[in-house]
Amino acid sequence: MAQTPRLHLLYSCPFCWKVRGLIEHLDLDVEMVGVNGMKIRKEVAFAGDWGKVPVFTDEHGGHHVDSTPLLRHLDATYNEGRLANTGDPARQNTWMDWVDSHMSKATVPILYGSLGSALKTTTRISKLEKFGFLSKRLYAWAGFPVMWGFIARKRVKKDGRKPKQLWHDLLTEFTDAHDGQPFFGGEGPDLVDFAAFGYMRSVSPFPQFSQLEDHAAGMAWYRRMEASLA
Ligand SMILES: N[C@@H](CCC(=O)N[C@@H](CS)C(=O)NCC(=O)O)C(=O)O
């Protein structure tokens, strides 16, 4: 018997935001299921060994994982592949790789790149996500030095740019590639737009989003993407 499709996700996961944006754009009836961030592997064990979110369960009970293949799957299954079939496929593939390798790496530095911002982020996440009573507090207070100390500092140092500068450079490079059109995909968004939008939108629940808001071209595109959602 057919069932309502479900998306298992974390509300703060950039990869999950990529898929959510497309689901909203296509106006699909999908139930959003938040998982406990401390027990991801266990909570998505029903889908096999993958152990990560997002996991999409379709109306027949089939499981689909990994955000970019998942974007392609949703477009192919529920949208006749229209978003994959706009424009030059080689250009789309090149930029999908660019977005997935550059923008994905820019979210951690902006959210955790300084001790203060790391604390803001983990306390906000502890409110957004589903946690047990103790693990909520533990995550908010013990999580931030971990994210800042081990992960973000290394990334910021490796790149050499301040997290805000990194985002501004990426938004400039990305919007320049729109060739004067409103979206990467031209008159309307394509899959690359939804991937980039997901990474940027994953920063939106946090105060650090204000650091992206003064990139004029990037924000104009971001607002057009929001307007394209159902
Ligand atoms: N390449 C995957 C990455 C997914 C991913 O790393 N998700 C994180 C949450 S943001 C996760 O579930 N991590 C759990 C783990 O690695 O144990 C995608 O694009 O979907």
PDBQT file of the ligand as one rigid body, heavy atoms in Angstrom, charges set to zero:
ROOT
HETATM    1  N1  LIG A 301      27.283  13.281   1.293  1.00  0.00    +0.000 N 
HETATM    2  C1  LIG A 301      26.176  13.234   2.227  1.00  0.00    +0.000 C 
HETATM    3  C2  LIG A 301      26.604  13.817   3.552  1.00  0.00    +0.000 C 
HETATM    4  C3  LIG A 301      25.550  13.681   4.615  1.00  0.00    +0.000 C 
HETATM    5  C4  LIG A 301      26.088  13.981   6.010  1.00  0.00    +0.000 C 
HETATM    6  O1  LIG A 301      27.301  14.019   6.251  1.00  0.00    +0.000 OA
HETATM    7  N2  LIG A 301      25.165  14.197   6.969  1.00  0.00    +0.000 N 
HETATM    8  C5  LIG A 301      25.563  14.420   8.334  1.00  0.00    +0.000 C 
HETATM    9  C6  LIG A 301      24.672  15.442   9.010  1.00  0.00    +0.000 C 
HETATM   10  S1  LIG A 301      24.946  17.097   8.391  1.00  0.00    +0.000 SA
HETATM   11  C7  LIG A 301      25.409  13.112   9.098  1.00  0.00    +0.000 C 
HETATM   12  O2  LIG A 301      24.386  12.477   9.034  1.00  0.00    +0.000 OA
HETATM   13  N3  LIG A 301      26.456  12.697   9.789  1.00  0.00    +0.000 N 
HETATM   14  C8  LIG A 301      26.409  11.524  10.597  1.00  0.00    +0.000 C 
HETATM   15  C9  LIG A 301      27.693  10.763  10.533  1.00  0.00    +0.000 C 
HETATM   16  O3  LIG A 301      28.513  11.019   9.631  1.00  0.00    +0.000 OA
HETATM   17  O4  LIG A 301      27.870   9.892  11.411  1.00  0.00    +0.000 OA
HETATM   18  C10 LIG A 301      25.004  13.984   1.631  1.00  0.00    +0.000 C 
HETATM   19  O5  LIG A 301      25.232  14.870   0.774  1.00  0.00    +0.000 OA
HETATM   20  O6  LIG A 301      23.842  13.662   1.928  1.00  0.00    +0.000 OA
ENDROOT
TORSDOF 0
